Amino acid sequence: MRLDKKHEEELARRKGMARKTFFQTIWLIISGGASYFALGVMEDAGWVSVPGTSAALAELLSFIPGVSLSASSIPDWFTRAILIVVMILFLQTFFYLGYAFASPAGRRKAGSPTVYSQYDPFDRD
């Protein structure tokens, strides 16, 4: 009986996690596409150079013992993928900070018990 109650509590706690994971995956795909196009715009404008970034990446990896790379040995697609991942991390960090500072749910202190609903539409804190 107690195990069934614990199982029901665990299922109630997990409810909605599949939807959240789905939306997070879609959001990361959208962020990746936006980063890909933004990288293309920055490359056309001359702000970013993929061969130059490959040389910097090769120099950075040369500090690891036993690794000797040249800029020509790192493919352009790999350098673009690294730059896209860095841009996604940069975007997600600012989206997270924006949520934490701008949203009432993000500014609310965690762990403070209250008799009111967590999502009060009249909350103007």
ZIDALIN-V411139 format. One record per pair of residues at least 6 apart in sequence whose C-alpha atoms are under 7 Angstrom apart, sorted by the first residue. I is the first residue (numbers start at 1). J is the second residue. D is the distance in whole Angstrom. If there is no record, write none. Layout:
# ZIDALIN-V411139
I&J&D, I&J&D
This chain:
# ZIDALIN-V411139
31&88&6, 32&84&7, 32&88&6, 35&84&6, 35&87&6, 35&88&7, 36&84&6, 42&48&6, 43&49&6, 50&76&7, 50&79&7, 50&80&7, 53&79&7, 54&71&5, 54&74&6, 54&79&6, 55&71&4, 58&69&6, 58&70&6, 58&71&6, 61&67&7, 62&68&6, 62&69&7, 99&106&6, 100&106&4, 100&107&6, 101&107&6, 104&125&7
